[in-house]
Amino acid sequence: MRSDAVYQVLETELADVRRRRGGRPPLVLDVGGGSGVWAVPLASAGCSVTVVDPSPNALATLQRRAADAGVADHITPLQGDTDALAALSPEGGADLVLAHGLLEVVDDVDVAVSALAAVTAPGGAVSVLVANRYAAVLGWALAGRLVEALQLIQDPDGRLDAASDTLQRRFDTDGLRQALAVAGLTVELIQGQAVLSDLVPGSALDNNPRAAEAMAELERVAALRSPLRDIATRLHAIARRSA
């Protein structure tokens, strides 16, 4: 898998799952996994992955990508959304549940997180990746769009008006922690993804291996350090269901 902070955490979690399962392949449920950006690398790493997504087009892309990677036998695509999880996945059946880019678009966060918790095995983990409100504020402000930046920071859900915003909400670290805790999950980690890399000009990295290595290490360090973590483009959380 890739070397960014999110993948490193997932690799550690999956190694723990393999130890608990006596070396058997981890069972991963990717909710809203779409075209397989996360599912295909996880399947390539030896996991058995079920992807639940409402879009038939995205699932078709997933199947093509899985076939190209030689892991089609390790991925099960299912059409549906969080409302259908109870029917699509056994309760407590997944060692690791992914909800990457999901909570920003669901109608009810509490209902969605409760559904994610229910399909997670006792002792298993939920991995959540969400858009960060303060990164969006910073981005609009740096672009000179101060009205939008002000609206994002003042709106309770961290969004612009419905006509111009494709997301239902954005999160900050406290809001993400609270959303997961309400469902009875224990939050073990919140880190940033793309803390500084989206702000560094590409010219600083072009044809400069040492700069690229430094950027990767800087991202890994900054991902866990507040306040840098708190301006990351996305926030990543690992939350555990009690055993």
Secondary structure, 3 states (H helix, E strand, C coil): CCCCHHHHHHHHHHHHHHHHCCCCCCEEEEECCCCCCCHHHHHHCCCEEEEEECCHHHHHHHHHHHHHHCCHHHEEEEECCHHHHHHHCCCCCEEEEEEECCCCCCCCHHHHHHHHHHCEEEEEEEEEEEEEHHHHHHHHHHCCCHHHHHHHHHCCCCCCCCCCCCCCCCECHHHHHHHHHHCCCEEEEEEEECCCCCCCCHHHCCCCHHHHHHHHHHHHHHCCCCCCHHHCCEEEEEEECCC
